[in-house]
Amino acid sequence: MAWNRDQLAARAAKELRDGYYVNLGIGIPTLVANFIPAGMKVVLQSENGMLGMGPFPYDDQVDPDLINAGKQTITQLPMSSFFSSADSFGMIRGGHIDLSILGAMEISETGDIANWMIPGKMVKGMGGAMDLVAGVKRVVVVMEHNSKDGAAKFKPQCELPLTGSNVIDLLITDLGVFSRPDRHSGFQLIELAPEVSADEIAAKTSAKYTVAL
């Protein structure tokens, strides 16, 4: 049985470590904040100029001036700080963010990612993904394994415009987890979602990978 969105986010949260500074992308990655292990100190950073984001607000806590990079309302913590987006991107480009968890439209077998536009469709902007994949120490992608029409999203080469080349360290899909020992190596299938078989993943994947279960 494939993981649902919350289960995907919970699996991604296992990549967090105490003391990490973490940037969460739009979509499923934002849910990772709900699964930070109790007692673990993780500081969430947003490209639009906030360090130390709190949880999503209840209806009576909504402040329209407090938003993350995905335009979602958030809350602040006693330790939260605010600064310009230039300073925020300085943190990212300077290698001060330990981990970024992003969504994607396509991932290649060599670690390329396409996640910012589909030609012919409206594009609001490229956002911070290009800086994140280039400047963050470790990059994890969380996505559905196949598109709505069943096409593989983990494939030999990305067909959509690239966000970054050879930048992905770990890929978590609703069917399983693929890891690379380093960025000179290929992906290995290291974990299966419950009741999902390696054969099912092979049938739904066009990228080359090895099995290390």
TITORDO-581682 format. One line per 10 residues: their letters; for each residue x, y, z of C-alpha. Coordinates in steps of 0.25 Angstrom, whole numbers. Layout:
A	X/Y/Z | ...
% end
This chain:
MAWNRDQLAA	0/0/0 | 6/13/-4 | 9/24/6 | -1/35/7 | 4/50/8 | 5/50/24 | 12/36/23 | 22/42/13 | 24/54/22 | 27/45/34
RAAKELRDGY	37/37/26 | 44/50/22 | 44/54/36 | 53/42/39 | 64/50/32 | 64/61/42 | 75/62/52 | 76/70/65 | 82/84/63 | 79/84/48
YVNLGIGIPT	75/97/41 | 65/92/31 | 57/98/19 | 44/91/15 | 38/93/1 | 24/95/-4 | 14/84/-3 | 17/71/4 | 30/76/10 | 23/86/18
LVANFIPAGM	16/75/26 | 29/70/31 | 28/81/42 | 17/73/48 | 26/61/50 | 38/66/56 | 42/56/67 | 39/61/82 | 51/66/88 | 58/69/75
KVVLQSENGM	63/83/73 | 61/87/58 | 61/101/53 | 52/104/41 | 57/114/31 | 48/121/20 | 54/128/8 | 45/140/10 | 53/144/22 | 49/136/35
LGMGPFPYDD	57/127/44 | 50/118/54 | 36/116/48 | 25/111/57 | 14/102/54 | 2/105/45 | -8/114/52 | -22/110/57 | -33/119/51 | -32/129/63
QVDPDLINAG	-17/130/62 | -16/134/47 | -7/146/45 | -7/150/30 | 6/157/31 | 13/144/36 | 15/135/23 | 25/125/18 | 31/124/4 | 19/117/-1
KQTITQLPMS	9/128/4 | 4/119/15 | 1/126/29 | 10/121/40 | 13/125/54 | 25/130/61 | 33/125/73 | 40/132/84 | 53/130/77 | 48/134/63
SFFSSADSFG	56/144/55 | 52/152/43 | 61/158/32 | 62/162/17 | 61/151/7 | 75/155/3 | 80/151/16 | 72/138/15 | 78/134/2 | 92/138/8
MIRGGHIDLS	89/127/18 | 85/117/7 | 97/121/-3 | 107/121/8 | 104/106/12 | 98/109/26 | 85/101/23 | 88/86/27 | 76/80/20 | 65/84/9
ILGAMEISET	53/75/7 | 47/78/-7 | 36/73/-16 | 38/70/-30 | 32/68/-44 | 43/59/-49 | 56/53/-43 | 66/47/-52 | 75/34/-49 | 87/43/-48
GDIANWMIPG	81/52/-38 | 76/64/-46 | 63/70/-42 | 52/78/-49 | 42/85/-40 | 39/99/-44 | 31/100/-57 | 23/92/-68 | 25/99/-81 | 12/105/-86
KMVKGMGGAM	6/106/-72 | 6/118/-63 | 18/120/-55 | 18/129/-43 | 33/129/-42 | 45/120/-40 | 45/122/-25 | 57/118/-17 | 59/104/-22 | 71/107/-31
DLVAGVKRVV	78/113/-19 | 74/102/-10 | 79/90/-18 | 92/98/-21 | 95/103/-7 | 89/93/4 | 98/82/9 | 88/71/7 | 75/71/-2 | 64/61/0
VVMEHNSKDG	52/60/-10 | 38/55/-6 | 28/52/-17 | 18/43/-23 | 25/32/-31 | 16/34/-44 | 8/45/-50 | -7/44/-51 | -6/37/-64 | 3/27/-59
AAKFKPQCEL	16/32/-65 | 29/30/-57 | 34/42/-50 | 47/36/-47 | 53/34/-60 | 66/33/-68 | 66/48/-71 | 57/60/-67 | 49/65/-79 | 44/77/-72
PLTGSNVIDL	54/90/-70 | 64/86/-59 | 65/92/-46 | 78/86/-43 | 88/75/-48 | 93/64/-39 | 88/70/-26 | 79/60/-20 | 83/51/-9 | 71/44/-5
LITDLGVFSR	58/41/-12 | 45/37/-4 | 33/34/-13 | 20/28/-8 | 25/14/-12 | 39/14/-6 | 52/21/-3 | 64/22/-12 | 78/27/-7 | 91/30/-12
PDRHSGFQLI	104/28/-4 | 110/40/-11 | 108/49/-23 | 117/40/-32 | 108/28/-30 | 95/23/-35 | 82/22/-27 | 79/9/-18 | 65/5/-14 | 67/4/1
ELAPEVSADE	53/3/6 | 39/-1/2 | 25/5/6 | 16/-5/13 | 11/-16/4 | 19/-10/-8 | 28/-20/-15 | 41/-17/-22 | 35/-23/-35 | 24/-13/-34
IAAKTSAKYT	34/-2/-33 | 42/-7/-45 | 29/-7/-53 | 26/7/-50 | 40/13/-51 | 48/16/-64 | 61/21/-57 | 72/11/-54 | 75/8/-40 | 80/-4/-31
VAL	73/-11/-20 | 79/-11/-7 | 68/-17/2
% end
